Amino acid sequence: MIETLSFYLLFYSHMGKTNMGTYRVGSNVDSWCTKCKLILAHTIEAIASGVIKRVQCNTCKGKHQFKDTKPGESSKKSSPRLKSEKAPRTRSKAQDFTKLLQSRSVDMAVAYNIRTQFARGDVINHSQFGFGVVVEQKDVQKIEVLFESGPKILVHARG
């Protein structure tokens, strides 16, 4: 009996069951299979920032996102967030937008086009979102623009 128990402990420790923090690509983990509709053994295909992202079912070979519980059930690992943990908002996005737009001229707004390159502080006129102010350049071809409805990530400088 002890030999069987030690075999299972050794077997499951290699699958990442006893060491919760040692998941690696290629190791096995229990996950909800979206095709089989059961929690089954899966092989880990992708991990990002220490979090399992993608798995492959060892039964049906289906590939999908990692889900540690059945849909509709809460995860054992996560605890419900308390309202006191949430950071208080000092002002709304609409107030930020109006404050940014006050110091700039709407007459100088440039019509948005993915081929045009924009810089921080530029005022743009988007056909769907209206007037907006470029608040950040995310990378070479992406900018964050604050519109009255809220921030949006847009592509620019293509072509």
N, C-alpha and C positions, 0 to 999 in steps of 0.2 A: 504493500500500500504506500509506504514512504517513497519507494523508488518511482512509483507512478506519479505521486504528487510532485516529486522533484523534477521528473521529466516534464510535466505540465508547466511548472514554474519556469524552467529553463526554456521551454518551447515558447511560452507566451512572452517571456522577457525579450526574446529576439524579435517578436512581433510588435514590440512597443507597448505591451499591455501593462507591465508592471512599472516601467519607467515612463511616466507620463510626458516628460519633457524631451525624450530622445527619439522622436519621430524623424525618419529620414525617407527620402525618395526611394521607392523600392520596397519599403517595409509595409507590413499589413496593419490595417486598422478596421474596426467595425464602423460601418456607415450605412445610412439609409439608401437603398438602391431604388432609383426612380423607375426602373423597368420591372424589377422583381417585386417591388412594393414590400420589401422586408429589410430588416437590419441584418446585413451579411458582411463577411470579410471582403475587404477591398485592398488593392495595392495602391499606395500613394504615388501619384505621378508628378505633383507640383506642390511646393511649399514656398510661401512668401512671408517674410518677416516672422518666421516661426509659427505660422498658421497654415494648416493643411488647406489647400485650395482645390485640387483636382485629384480624383481617384478613379480606379477602374475596378469594376465588380469582378471578383474571381469566379462567380457562377455564370453570369450571362455575358461577360466581357464588355458591358456597357460602360462608357466614360461619362462622368458628370461631376458637378461640384460636390465637395465634401459636405455632408449633412450628418451630424452626430446623433440626431434624434428624428423620430417620425414626424412628418409635417403636422403642425397643430400642437405639438407638445413642446414645452419649454426645455431648454438645454439644462443639464445638471450643473454645468460649469458656470453659467451666467446667472447672476442674481438680479432681481428686478431693481431698476434704477430708482433711487429716491429723488423726490423733487428738490430736496435741499442740495443734492450733488450737482444739479444743473447750474451753470454759471448764469447770473442774472444779466439780462440785456440792458444796456444803458439807453440805447435809442434804436429806432427801426431803420431798416434799409432805405425806406423812402426819405427819412430825414437826412441820411448820408447822401443820397442822390441829390436832393434839393440843395444841400450845402455845397456839394461839389459843382453843381451846375450854376449856382449863383455867381461864382467867381469867374465863370467862362461865358463867352458869347455863343449863343445858339446859332447866330447868323453865320458863324465861322465853321459850323459843323460840316464834316466831310461825309458824303454818302458812303456807306459801308460797301466794300468790295473785297473779296478774298485775295485779290492781286495787290491791293494797296497795303503799304506798310504803315502801321500806326505806332505811336510812341505813348508813353505814360502821360496822362493829362489831356490827350487829344479828345475832342468832342466828335462823336460820330452820329449819323442818322441812319438807323437800321430800318429796312422796309417793314419788318414784322414787330420789332421791339420798341421802335421809336428812338428818341435821343438817348445817348449814353456817354459815359466818360470812361476812358481807358484808365484802369487803376493799377494794373500790373501786367508785365510781360512774362508769361509763364515759361516760354522757351522761344526758339527762333521763329516759329510759325503759329504760336498761340498767345492770345491776350485775354485778360479778364476785363470785362466791361460791366460797369454798374449801370443798370437801367432802372427806371422807376419800379418795375416789377421785381427787381432783384438782380444779382450778379449772373452773368453768363460767360462761358468760355467760347471764344470765337477764333477762327483760323484767319491768318492774315499773311501777307508777303509771299503768296504762292504764285509764282510765275513771273 
